[in-house]
Amino acid sequence: MQTEIVVITDNRSNEYLTGEWGLCLLVKYQGKKILVDAGSSDLFLHNMKELGERVEDVDYAVLSHAHYDHANGFPAFLEQNKKAKLYVNDTVAANCYKKIYFLKKYIGIPRKMLEKYPDRIEKVTGNYKISEGIYLIPHTTCGLSEIGKQEMMYRRTKKGWMPDDFLHEQSLVLDTERGLLIINSCSHGGVVNIINEVREAFPDKKIYGYIGGFHLFNKSNEAIGEVAEMISQTSVDYICTGHCTGGRAYGILKEKLGDKIEQLQVGMRIHLS
């Protein structure tokens, strides 16, 4: 059965649909529809309608991580769709902040969302099976708080400010006819780390593809080149990246990875058969 991913929102608009800083993907798999993230606003509702997709038909929703540009649309989703569970990591209330000079700006999920929709939100931990062939895989790599420190991203905890270790981030993994498909919207934990985490979770499966942002827009050309080299050494055959990857980084990745990689854009439809 064919797997299709529809790009509902992304940074790159097309001539008909508006984009925004954020990401929202509609995944069609084994007769089910899965909404991965909901962008920075309710723009995804307009774009879904224009693309001929009904928000009411979504069977499952997944929040990739606890940042506003992926979570802010979910209150609108939960009001429009009355049946789908929203699957989040159990550390999603991580109170995420970005340090800007001497200030810390809140960049987390809508503050009252967990309390307002307790019957619709499913908090999961560890490797989690949503349905046959549909899995959520969290981070198991140690030392990710070092990435948080470098990115100036912090969590507000009872013990004070702590560098974000991105334990609230999770990958949606689909078992397709071509192999495993990883969807991780920002890959804060590191693209290759995530590939290795999925490989560890499914040691007997081939990883075919990876779709999502790589958070490289603020990295040096040298650092981006190192990521491209590491990706080239994996067995992943197909990559589609956008959002926080950035145009400059995409160009460097494209130069190294060639036909293996393409760029996300609003309205794009990716078919895996």
Buried (B, 14 or more C-beta within 10 A) or exposed (E): EEBBBBBBBBBBBEEEBEBBBBBBBBBBBBEBBBBBBBBBBBBBBBBBEBBEBEBEBBBBBBBBBBBBBBBBBBBBBBEBBEEBBBBBBBBBBBBBBBBEEEEBEEBBBBEEBBEEBEEBBBBBEEBBEBEEBBBBBBBBBEEBBEBBBEBBBBBBEEEEEBBBBBBBBBBBBBBBEBBBBBBBBBBBBBBBBBBBBBBEBBEEEEBBBBBBBBBBBEBEEEEBBEBBEBBEEBEBEBBBBBBBBBEEBBEBBBEBBEEBBBBBBBBBEBEBE
